[in-house]
Amino acid sequence: MPKNSINPKKLLLTKWTAVKPINKQKHFLVSRVILPEPPDERIEFVELEAIFSKKLQVISWRELSDPETWVQGWE
């Protein structure tokens, strides 16, 4: 996936694989796009849910464009 091809408004419910497992978790789902305050600001963060453990974490959506950290889809 080329850099800058991710649209933060279309990330909700997309699937991601961590290149290096995070707390023994590899598969994640974008469970929430965190809307900014005020609403006319840019989207900065998304909430990822680990599929197996259901643990949540908030990251900058731009981190998902790093191919050394994340791969879109479940591998």
C-alpha positions in Angstrom: 0.0 0.0 0.0 1.6 3.3 -1.0 2.1 5.9 1.7 -0.6 8.6 2.1 -3.3 6.3 0.6 -5.1 5.9 3.9 -8.2 8.1 4.4 -8.9 8.4 8.2 -12.6 8.7 7.6 -12.7 5.3 5.9 -10.7 3.4 8.6 -13.6 2.3 10.8 -13.8 -1.5 10.9 -10.7 -2.0 8.8 -8.5 -5.0 9.7 -4.8 -4.7 10.5 -2.0 -7.1 11.2 0.9 -6.0 13.5 4.2 -6.9 11.8 5.6 -7.5 15.3 3.0 -8.8 17.8 1.9 -6.3 20.4 1.4 -8.0 23.8 1.2 -11.3 22.0 -1.6 -9.9 19.8 -1.3 -9.8 16.0 -4.7 -9.0 14.6 -6.5 -5.8 15.2 -9.7 -4.0 14.1 -10.2 -0.2 14.0 -13.2 -0.1 16.4 -13.5 3.7 16.5 -12.3 6.8 14.7 -11.9 9.4 17.4 -13.5 12.6 16.2 -11.7 15.8 17.1 -12.9 18.7 19.2 -13.8 21.0 17.6 -15.2 18.9 14.7 -13.6 21.0 12.0 -10.2 19.9 13.1 -8.4 16.9 11.4 -8.9 13.4 12.6 -5.7 12.3 14.5 -6.4 9.1 16.4 -8.2 5.8 16.0 -8.9 3.1 18.6 -7.7 -0.4 17.8 -9.2 -3.5 19.3 -7.2 -6.7 19.6 -9.3 -9.5 18.1 -8.3 -12.2 20.5 -8.1 -10.3 23.8 -10.5 -7.4 23.0 -8.0 -5.0 24.5 -8.2 -1.5 23.2 -5.5 1.0 22.4 -5.5 4.4 20.9 -2.9 5.3 18.2 -2.3 8.0 15.6 -4.0 6.8 12.4 -0.8 7.8 10.5 1.0 4.9 12.2 -1.0 2.5 10.1 0.8 3.8 7.0 4.1 2.4 8.3 4.7 -0.9 6.5 7.3 -2.0 9.0 4.7 -1.8 11.8 1.3 -2.5 10.2 -0.1 -4.5 7.2 -3.7 -3.9 6.1 -5.8 -7.0 6.4 -5.3 -10.1 8.4 -2.3 -12.3 7.5 
